[in-house]
Amino acid sequence: MTQPTRILRNAALVGVSTALLGITAPVTASATAGPSTSLTWTACEGGAADPRQQCATLQVPMDYADPDSPLIDIAVSRIPSENPDARRGALLLIPGGPGGSSLNDPSGKGQKLPQEVRDTHDLIGFAPRGLAPSTSVSCGLEYGDLATSKLRPWPAPDGSVDGNMTTARRTADACASSGGELIRHLSTANEARDIDRLRAALGERKLSAWGVSYGTYVGAVYAQLFPHRADRIVLDSVDNPDPARVSRAWLAGHEQGVEDTFPHFAAWASEPGNPDRVARGAADVRPMFLRLAARLDREPIPWPGANPEELNGNVLRQAMLDGLYRPSRYPALAKLMLAARKGTVPPAPEAPPEAVLQNVAAVGAGTLCNDVAWPKSATVYQKDVAESRAKFPLTAGMPRNAMLCAAWPYPPREAPVRITGRGPSNILLVQNERDVATPLSGALEMREALGPRAVMVTVDSTGHDAYLANGNACGDRAVSRFLATGQRPAADTYCG
């Protein structure tokens, strides 16, 4: 669902280790006789958090439809099973995004997995096509266009989308000019094909996976395209698979995601004794936020060092969206609201290196825009934005507005993959009730699409990413049991 939807969903979390990025991989590829069919494991360049982590490079076709396609590199990592006698196979950690990497996840989030899962599986990470240190792309965007509040299509204060359409044309042109041939071959289906090449290179008959956010869509597409090569598949914080809308449905999901999550923030932000308390009652927090955003629309506050260098209404709205990703971010949002109410700002947030932002933005743009055709008419977006603003004032029309995909010059090369119930029943969904980025409503669409293939665990919790993160012990036990033993709940389950 972590921006760009990691930039789109949360620009502050690029989801990659800058030590492992090394934005130097060329957007060229050798036209050799065929891709590598095995992996040579070595120490990870730049080091890894866990010295057991090894790295390798997989070669895959840039264009699967062209038998003479040049090859591109996919960077891969692993920590082998901690008990070879108990080893079942490989567990691929599929990152969110598009634009996220799991290259360092075997050393990171993978170490939160219970011992029995680390015994039964090698933990595998990768940097998806286009993302360094895999063969990389960049759009060469203007620095101001890398601002999260610009990448997210927030309308003008009066609801106009004219500026968004101008930005879409400028940024799409930049991607077409700087992205090279590879940016035209970034797609979810191609990422799934890369994953199956990785499965084969690992020497595995089947592959297990733990996909988070956008990674749930990747995992579902993989299980659809290669149903009998999928072993135990966990989809955590689940995307809506609507084949007619794809990423447009993900952006639109923020309307409901904010409505589901904001009351939880409001209750926290009004608690007596909270040092960051913003209002005396939970019912007062929403109108206070709306008044503050409207005031900043009219009277922005200078914010040196930030991008943009002002705190305006849309920057505050974007900060609200970022702040609702998990309760641990609530204090930063409340502090920003309190400062803005006084006419001040906190220190500017630290941003990742520009090269990282450029790379992540390009991967996100290519994938989102190549997966499905977006409307080209400003009239369509203007109508949708007006309806959204009236019904969901907190998100001010952004979730139905025009991204750069509205001006993308390339038509999709294939139709979106339709997720169905055909295939083995080996998928477990885990979903928090209150998730700003992948709301429960969208997860239920995926559950319905998968039909008898899946069981769903719904968790009474708040935050994006559920398993071993913002969920609860009941949900974590269900997922851990499935990964370790293959046993799922007999039916859809609620973890209160």
C-alpha positions as CSV (number, residue, x, y, z in Angstrom):
1,M,0.0,0.0,0.0
2,T,4.9,1.5,2.5
3,Q,4.8,5.6,-1.0
4,P,5.1,6.2,-5.3
5,T,2.9,4.7,-2.5
6,R,5.9,4.3,-0.1
7,I,6.4,7.9,-1.1
8,L,2.7,8.1,-1.8
9,R,1.7,6.4,1.4
10,N,4.5,7.6,3.6
11,A,7.5,9.5,2.1
12,A,9.4,9.6,5.3
13,L,9.8,5.8,5.2
14,V,11.5,4.8,2.0
15,G,11.7,1.2,3.1
16,V,15.2,0.7,1.9
17,S,18.6,0.8,3.5
18,T,20.7,3.6,2.1
19,A,23.8,1.6,2.9
20,L,22.5,-1.1,0.6
21,L,21.1,1.2,-2.1
22,G,24.2,2.4,-3.8
23,I,22.3,4.3,-6.5
24,T,24.8,3.4,-9.1
25,A,23.3,0.4,-10.9
26,P,23.1,1.4,-14.6
27,V,19.8,1.3,-16.5
28,T,21.6,-0.9,-19.1
29,A,21.5,-4.6,-19.3
30,S,23.6,-7.2,-21.0
31,A,22.0,-9.0,-24.0
32,T,23.4,-12.4,-23.0
33,A,22.1,-15.7,-24.1
34,G,19.8,-16.0,-21.1
35,P,19.3,-15.0,-17.5
36,S,21.3,-16.6,-14.7
37,T,19.7,-19.7,-13.4
38,S,21.5,-19.9,-10.1
39,L,22.6,-17.5,-7.4
40,T,26.1,-16.9,-6.1
41,W,25.9,-15.8,-2.5
42,T,28.5,-13.4,-1.1
43,A,28.8,-10.9,1.7
44,C,26.5,-7.9,1.2
45,E,28.1,-4.8,-0.2
46,G,28.1,-2.1,2.4
47,G,27.5,-4.6,5.2
48,A,24.2,-5.8,6.7
49,A,22.6,-5.5,10.1
50,D,23.0,-9.3,10.6
51,P,26.4,-10.7,9.5
52,R,24.6,-13.9,8.5
53,Q,22.8,-12.1,5.7
54,Q,24.2,-12.9,2.3
55,C,23.5,-11.2,-1.1
56,A,23.4,-12.2,-4.7
57,T,22.3,-10.9,-8.1
58,L,19.6,-12.5,-10.3
59,Q,19.2,-11.7,-13.9
60,V,15.8,-11.5,-15.5
61,P,14.4,-10.3,-18.8
62,M,13.4,-6.6,-18.9
63,D,10.6,-7.6,-21.3
64,Y,9.1,-11.0,-20.7
65,A,7.2,-10.8,-24.1
66,D,10.5,-10.4,-26.0
67,P,12.7,-13.5,-26.2
68,D,15.6,-11.3,-27.1
69,S,15.0,-8.9,-24.3
70,P,18.1,-7.4,-22.6
71,L,18.6,-8.6,-19.0
72,I,18.3,-6.6,-15.9
73,D,19.6,-7.2,-12.4
74,I,17.6,-8.0,-9.3
75,A,19.4,-7.7,-6.0
76,V,18.6,-10.5,-3.6
77,S,19.4,-11.3,0.1
78,R,19.0,-14.2,2.4
79,I,19.5,-15.5,5.9
80,P,19.5,-19.3,5.7
81,S,17.3,-21.5,7.9
82,E,18.6,-21.6,11.5
83,N,17.8,-25.4,11.7
84,P,18.6,-27.2,8.5
85,D,17.0,-30.4,9.8
86,A,13.7,-28.5,10.1
87,R,13.9,-26.6,6.9
88,R,10.8,-26.6,4.7
89,G,11.8,-24.0,2.1
90,A,12.1,-20.2,1.5
91,L,10.0,-17.4,2.8
92,L,10.1,-14.3,0.5
93,L,9.5,-11.0,2.3
94,I,7.6,-8.9,-0.3
95,P,7.9,-5.1,0.4
96,G,5.2,-2.5,0.2
97,G,5.3,0.5,-2.2
98,P,5.5,0.3,-5.1
99,G,9.0,1.7,-4.4
100,G,9.8,-0.3,-1.2
101,S,12.6,-2.8,-0.8
102,S,13.0,-5.9,1.5
103,L,16.7,-6.3,0.8
104,N,17.6,-5.8,4.4
105,D,14.5,-7.4,5.9
106,P,16.1,-10.8,6.6
107,S,18.3,-8.9,9.0
108,G,15.4,-6.6,10.2
109,K,11.8,-7.5,10.4
110,G,12.5,-11.1,9.6
111,Q,14.2,-11.5,13.0
112,K,10.9,-10.7,14.7
113,L,9.6,-14.0,13.3
114,P,9.2,-16.7,15.9
115,Q,12.0,-19.3,16.1
116,E,10.0,-22.1,14.5
117,V,9.5,-19.9,11.3
118,R,13.2,-19.0,11.2
119,D,14.0,-22.7,11.5
120,T,11.7,-23.9,8.8
121,H,12.5,-21.2,6.2
122,D,15.3,-19.3,4.6
123,L,14.4,-15.6,4.8
124,I,14.7,-14.0,1.4
125,G,14.6,-10.3,0.6
126,F,14.9,-8.4,-2.7
127,A,15.0,-5.0,-4.3
128,P,12.2,-5.1,-7.0
129,R,13.0,-4.2,-10.6
130,G,13.9,-0.6,-11.0
131,L,15.0,-0.1,-7.4
132,A,18.7,0.2,-6.6
133,P,20.8,-1.7,-6.2
134,S,18.9,-3.6,-8.7
135,T,19.0,-2.1,-12.2
136,S,17.5,1.3,-11.4
137,V,15.4,4.1,-12.9
138,S,14.9,7.8,-12.1
139,C,12.6,10.4,-13.5
140,G,14.9,13.3,-12.7
141,L,12.0,15.3,-11.1
142,E,12.3,18.8,-9.9
143,Y,13.1,18.9,-6.2
144,G,9.8,20.6,-5.4
145,D,8.0,17.7,-7.1
146,L,9.5,15.2,-4.7
147,A,7.6,16.7,-1.8
148,T,5.1,14.2,-0.5
149,S,2.3,16.8,-0.6
150,K,3.1,17.2,-4.3
151,L,3.4,13.5,-5.1
152,R,0.1,13.1,-3.4
153,P,-2.5,14.9,-5.5
154,W,-3.9,17.4,-3.0
155,P,-6.2,19.8,-4.8
156,A,-5.9,23.6,-4.4
157,P,-7.7,25.1,-1.4
158,D,-10.7,25.9,-3.5
159,G,-10.9,22.4,-4.8
160,S,-9.4,23.1,-8.3
161,V,-7.5,20.3,-10.0
162,D,-5.9,22.5,-12.6
163,G,-2.6,22.7,-10.8
164,N,-2.6,18.9,-10.3
165,M,-3.1,18.3,-14.0
166,T,-0.2,20.7,-14.8
167,T,2.0,18.8,-12.3
168,A,0.9,15.5,-13.8
169,R,2.0,16.6,-17.3
170,R,5.3,17.9,-16.1
171,T,6.3,14.9,-14.0
172,A,5.0,12.3,-16.5
173,D,7.1,14.1,-19.2
174,A,10.1,13.9,-16.9
175,C,9.7,10.2,-16.4
176,A,9.3,9.6,-20.1
177,S,12.4,11.6,-20.8
178,S,14.7,10.2,-18.0
179,G,13.2,6.8,-17.2
180,G,14.5,5.0,-20.3
181,E,13.1,1.7,-21.6
182,L,13.0,0.1,-18.2
183,I,10.4,2.4,-16.8
184,R,7.9,1.1,-19.4
185,H,8.4,-2.5,-18.0
186,L,7.7,-1.8,-14.4
187,S,4.5,-3.5,-13.4
188,T,3.1,-5.8,-10.7
189,A,2.8,-8.7,-13.1
190,N,6.4,-8.3,-14.1
191,E,7.4,-8.2,-10.4
192,A,5.5,-11.5,-10.0
193,R,7.3,-13.0,-12.9
194,D,10.6,-11.9,-11.4
195,I,9.6,-13.6,-8.2
196,D,9.0,-16.9,-10.0
197,R,12.5,-16.6,-11.6
198,L,13.8,-16.1,-8.1
199,R,12.0,-19.1,-6.9
200,A,13.6,-21.2,-9.6
201,A,17.1,-19.8,-9.0
202,L,16.7,-20.6,-5.3
203,G,16.0,-24.2,-6.4
204,E,12.6,-24.3,-4.7
205,R,9.6,-26.2,-6.1
206,K,7.3,-23.8,-4.2
207,L,7.8,-20.5,-2.5
208,S,6.2,-19.1,0.7
209,A,5.7,-15.3,1.0
210,W,4.8,-12.6,3.5
211,G,3.6,-9.6,1.6
212,V,2.8,-6.3,3.3
213,S,0.7,-3.4,1.9
214,Y,1.3,-3.2,-1.8
215,G,3.2,-6.4,-1.3
216,T,-0.2,-8.1,-0.7
217,Y,-1.2,-7.3,-4.2
218,V,2.1,-8.6,-5.5
219,G,1.6,-11.7,-3.5
220,A,-2.0,-12.2,-4.8
221,V,-0.9,-11.7,-8.4
222,Y,1.9,-14.2,-7.9
223,A,-0.5,-16.7,-6.5
224,Q,-2.9,-16.1,-9.4
225,L,-0.2,-16.4,-12.1
226,F,1.7,-19.3,-10.5
227,P,-0.9,-21.0,-8.3
228,H,0.9,-24.3,-7.9
229,R,4.3,-22.7,-7.1
230,A,2.9,-20.8,-4.1
231,D,3.3,-22.5,-0.8
232,R,2.2,-20.6,2.4
233,I,1.1,-17.0,1.4
234,V,0.5,-14.3,4.1
235,L,-1.1,-11.1,2.9
236,D,-0.7,-8.4,5.7
237,S,-2.5,-5.1,5.4
238,V,-4.4,-5.9,2.3
239,D,-4.9,-3.9,-0.9
240,N,-8.1,-3.8,-2.9
241,P,-7.6,-5.9,-6.0
242,D,-10.3,-4.2,-8.1
243,P,-9.1,-5.0,-11.7
244,A,-10.8,-2.0,-13.2
245,R,-9.1,0.5,-10.9
246,V,-6.0,-1.1,-9.2
247,S,-3.9,1.8,-7.9
248,R,-6.7,4.3,-8.3
249,A,-8.7,2.1,-5.8
250,W,-5.7,2.2,-3.4
251,L,-5.5,6.0,-3.5
252,A,-9.3,6.3,-3.0
253,G,-9.1,4.0,-0.1
254,H,-7.5,6.7,2.0
255,E,-10.9,8.3,2.3
256,Q,-12.3,5.5,4.4
257,G,-8.9,4.7,6.0
258,V,-8.8,8.2,7.5
259,E,-12.4,8.0,8.7
260,D,-11.7,4.6,10.3
261,T,-8.5,5.8,12.0
262,F,-9.0,9.5,12.9
263,P,-11.4,8.8,15.8
264,H,-8.6,6.7,17.5
265,F,-6.2,9.6,17.1
266,A,-8.8,12.0,18.4
267,A,-9.4,9.9,21.5
268,W,-5.7,9.8,22.2
269,A,-5.2,13.5,21.5
270,S,-7.8,14.5,24.0
271,E,-6.8,12.3,26.9
272,P,-6.3,14.2,30.2
273,G,-2.6,14.1,31.2
274,N,-1.4,13.7,27.6
275,P,1.5,16.2,27.2
276,D,0.5,16.6,23.5
277,R,-3.2,17.0,24.2
278,V,-4.8,19.2,21.5
279,A,-8.4,19.4,22.7
280,R,-10.5,18.7,25.8
281,G,-12.8,16.2,24.1
282,A,-12.4,13.7,21.3
283,A,-15.3,15.3,19.4
284,D,-13.4,18.6,19.3
285,V,-10.3,17.3,17.5
286,R,-11.8,16.9,14.0
287,P,-13.3,20.5,13.9
288,M,-10.0,21.8,15.3
289,F,-8.0,20.1,12.6
290,L,-10.3,21.3,9.8
291,R,-10.2,24.9,11.0
292,L,-6.4,24.8,11.3
293,A,-6.0,23.3,7.8
294,A,-8.3,26.0,6.4
295,R,-6.4,28.7,8.2
296,L,-3.1,27.4,6.8
297,D,-4.6,27.4,3.3
298,R,-5.0,31.1,3.7
299,E,-2.0,31.9,5.8
300,P,0.9,29.4,5.4
301,I,3.7,29.5,8.0
302,P,7.3,29.6,6.6
303,W,9.1,26.3,7.3
304,P,12.8,26.6,6.4
305,G,14.5,23.4,5.4
306,A,11.2,21.6,4.6
307,N,9.9,20.7,1.2
308,P,8.0,22.9,0.4
309,E,9.4,25.5,2.7
310,E,6.0,26.4,4.2
311,L,3.4,24.7,6.4
312,N,0.3,25.1,4.4
313,G,-3.1,23.3,4.6
314,N,-2.1,20.5,2.3
315,V,1.2,19.9,4.1
316,L,-0.7,19.6,7.4
317,R,-3.2,17.2,5.7
318,Q,-0.3,15.1,4.4
319,A,1.2,15.1,7.9
320,M,-2.1,13.9,9.3
321,L,-2.2,11.1,6.7
322,D,1.4,10.1,7.6
323,G,0.7,10.4,11.3
324,L,-2.2,8.0,11.2
325,Y,0.0,5.1,9.9
326,R,0.6,3.9,13.5
327,P,-0.1,5.2,17.0
328,S,3.6,5.7,17.7
329,R,3.4,8.7,15.2
330,Y,0.5,10.4,17.0
331,P,2.8,12.6,19.1
332,A,4.5,14.1,16.1
333,L,1.2,15.0,14.5
334,A,-0.1,16.5,17.7
335,K,3.0,18.6,18.2
336,L,2.7,19.9,14.6
337,M,-0.9,20.9,15.2
338,L,-0.1,22.6,18.5
339,A,2.8,24.5,17.0
340,A,0.8,25.6,13.9
341,R,-2.0,26.8,16.2
342,K,0.5,29.1,17.8
343,G,1.9,30.2,14.4
344,T,5.1,28.3,14.7
345,V,6.7,25.1,13.3
346,P,8.9,22.3,14.7
347,P,12.3,21.6,13.1
348,A,11.9,20.5,9.5
349,P,11.7,16.7,9.1
350,E,14.8,15.0,7.9
351,A,14.3,13.7,4.3
352,P,16.1,10.7,2.7
353,P,18.8,11.5,0.2
354,E,17.4,13.1,-3.0
355,A,18.8,10.2,-5.1
356,V,16.8,7.7,-3.0
357,L,13.6,9.8,-3.4
358,Q,14.1,10.1,-7.2
359,N,14.5,6.3,-7.5
360,V,11.6,5.5,-5.3
361,A,9.3,8.0,-7.0
362,A,10.2,6.6,-10.4
363,V,9.5,3.0,-9.4
364,G,6.2,4.0,-7.9
365,A,5.2,6.1,-10.9
366,G,6.1,3.4,-13.4
367,T,4.3,0.7,-11.6
368,L,1.2,2.6,-10.7
369,C,0.8,4.1,-14.2
370,N,1.7,0.9,-16.2
371,D,-0.7,-1.4,-14.2
372,V,-3.9,0.4,-15.3
373,A,-4.9,3.3,-17.5
374,W,-6.0,6.4,-15.6
375,P,-8.6,8.9,-17.0
376,K,-7.0,11.7,-19.0
377,S,-9.8,14.3,-18.6
378,A,-9.5,17.0,-15.9
379,T,-13.3,17.1,-15.9
380,V,-13.5,13.5,-14.5
381,Y,-11.1,14.4,-11.7
382,Q,-12.8,17.7,-10.9
383,K,-16.2,15.9,-10.5
384,D,-14.7,13.2,-8.3
385,V,-12.8,15.6,-6.2
386,A,-15.9,17.7,-5.5
387,E,-17.8,14.7,-4.4
388,S,-15.0,13.5,-2.2
389,R,-14.5,16.9,-0.6
390,A,-18.2,17.0,0.4
391,K,-18.3,13.6,1.9
392,F,-14.8,13.3,3.3
393,P,-13.5,16.7,4.3
394,L,-10.4,15.4,6.2
395,T,-8.9,14.2,3.0
396,A,-10.0,17.2,0.9
397,G,-10.6,15.4,-2.3
398,M,-7.0,14.1,-2.7
399,P,-7.9,10.3,-2.9
400,R,-9.9,10.8,-6.1
401,N,-7.6,13.3,-7.8
402,A,-5.1,13.1,-10.7
403,M,-1.7,11.7,-10.2
404,L,1.0,11.8,-12.9
405,C,-0.7,8.7,-14.3
406,A,-3.4,11.1,-15.7
407,A,-0.7,12.2,-18.2
408,W,1.3,9.0,-18.6
409,P,2.3,8.7,-22.2
410,Y,2.4,4.9,-22.3
411,P,-0.7,2.6,-22.4
412,P,-0.6,-0.5,-20.3
413,R,1.1,-3.4,-22.0
414,E,-1.4,-5.9,-20.6
415,A,-4.6,-5.9,-18.7
416,P,-4.5,-6.0,-14.9
417,V,-4.4,-9.5,-13.4
418,R,-7.9,-10.5,-12.1
419,I,-7.6,-12.1,-8.7
420,T,-9.9,-15.2,-8.4
421,G,-10.5,-18.2,-6.2
422,R,-8.9,-20.6,-8.6
423,G,-6.0,-22.5,-7.1
424,P,-4.8,-24.1,-3.9
425,S,-6.3,-22.9,-0.6
426,N,-3.1,-21.7,0.9
427,I,-3.5,-17.9,1.6
428,L,-4.0,-16.2,4.9
429,L,-5.1,-12.5,5.1
430,V,-4.4,-10.5,8.3
431,Q,-5.9,-7.0,8.5
432,N,-6.3,-4.4,11.2
433,E,-9.7,-2.9,11.6
434,R,-8.3,0.7,11.5
435,D,-5.7,1.1,8.8
436,V,-5.3,4.5,7.1
437,A,-3.5,3.1,4.0
438,T,-5.2,-0.2,3.4
439,P,-8.6,0.0,5.0
440,L,-10.6,-3.0,6.0
441,S,-13.1,-2.3,3.3
442,G,-10.5,-2.9,0.6
443,A,-9.2,-6.0,2.4
444,L,-12.7,-7.5,2.3
445,E,-12.7,-7.0,-1.5
446,M,-9.5,-9.1,-1.7
447,R,-11.1,-11.7,0.7
448,E,-14.1,-12.0,-1.6
449,A,-12.0,-12.2,-4.7
450,L,-9.9,-15.0,-3.3
451,G,-12.9,-17.0,-2.2
452,P,-12.1,-20.6,-1.1
453,R,-8.3,-20.0,-1.5
454,A,-8.2,-17.8,1.6
455,V,-9.0,-17.4,5.3
456,M,-9.0,-13.9,6.8
457,V,-8.0,-12.8,10.4
458,T,-9.4,-9.4,11.3
459,V,-7.7,-7.7,14.2
460,D,-9.2,-5.1,16.5
461,S,-6.2,-2.9,16.3
462,T,-5.0,0.4,14.7
463,G,-2.1,1.0,12.3
464,H,-0.7,0.0,8.9
465,D,1.2,-3.4,9.0
466,A,-0.5,-5.9,11.3
467,Y,1.6,-9.0,11.8
468,L,4.4,-8.5,14.4
469,A,3.8,-4.7,14.2
470,N,0.6,-2.9,15.0
471,G,-1.7,-6.0,15.4
472,N,-2.3,-8.0,18.5
473,A,-1.2,-11.3,20.0
474,C,-4.2,-13.3,18.7
475,G,-3.5,-12.2,15.1
476,D,0.2,-12.8,15.5
477,R,-0.3,-16.3,16.8
478,A,-2.6,-17.2,13.8
479,V,0.0,-16.0,11.3
480,S,3.0,-17.6,13.0
481,R,1.1,-21.0,13.3
482,F,0.3,-20.9,9.6
483,L,3.9,-20.1,8.5
484,A,5.4,-22.7,10.8
485,T,2.9,-25.5,10.4
486,G,0.5,-24.7,7.5
487,Q,-2.4,-24.7,9.9
488,R,-4.9,-21.8,9.4
489,P,-8.1,-21.0,11.4
490,A,-10.9,-23.2,10.1
491,A,-12.9,-20.1,9.1
492,D,-12.5,-16.3,9.0
493,T,-11.6,-15.1,12.5
494,Y,-11.9,-12.0,14.6
495,C,-9.1,-11.2,17.0
496,G,-10.6,-8.8,19.6
